[in-house]
Amino acid sequence: MIAKRLEVISELVAHSRCTADIGTDHGIVPLKLIDSHRADKVIATDVSAPSLNKTQKKVAINHLGSKIITRLGNGLDPINKNECDTIIIAGMGGLLIKDILNRGVNKIKNATLILQPMNNAHFVRMFLEFSDYKITKEMIVFENNHYYQIIVAEPGNMKIDDPIDYWVGCKSARKSDAVFENFIKSLISKQKEIIHYTKNQPTANARRKIIQTKNIICMLEETLK
């Protein structure tokens, strides 16, 4: 059974001529995209030869060699310029996703980006803001006791005015539902834990940390109003 976050990522692909799945791992998303007719062709890449070999076996078993092309390589290196209209990068840290996009910036100019950072999502949003991309949809998936942020971006311009949006998603693109509310509450709880473990440290750095953390809590609470 496909993981919920991968299901959501697959469903975010509109009809695509060619989708790239960067860091495909076991090739779950490419198989789903072809099976659901959301993509005519998928290029599945991975830096790991053993992982890519698992994908190749699945492709062969399902007789999809003409629709799913596997390529070994780092980041966007295996993808040609303007080859894909949709690019998926999921299950990596936010800093790594930002670096992959930055190194392959000439290959993403006209593509829809579907990004799912495991952490540090703010770095991804900052990159998009200053790289002529506009975030069009923000989604949060709760699965296995973890909140996954999914970002969809299209070529365009945007300016993020509220600093907290870098962390929790652009207000204009996110959905304020029960999952989002619980996500914010979980972030507030984590910030309160920081205060709890810092308050007994008699240093100037600790006092500054507490002030900063309280400010973050206030900004997070504002998103719930």
Secondary structure, DSSP 8 states (H G I E B T S, - for coil): ---HHHHHHHHT--SBS-EEEET-TTTHHHHHHHHTTSBS-EEEEES-HHHHHHHHHHHHHTT-TTTEEEEE-STTTTS-TT--SEEEEEEE-HHHHHHHHHHTGGGSTTSEEEEEESS-HHHHHHHHHTTTEEEEEEEEEEETTEEEEEEEEEES-----STTHHHH--TTT---SHHHHHHHHHHHHHHHHHHHHHTT--SHHHHHHHHHHHHHHHHHHHTT-
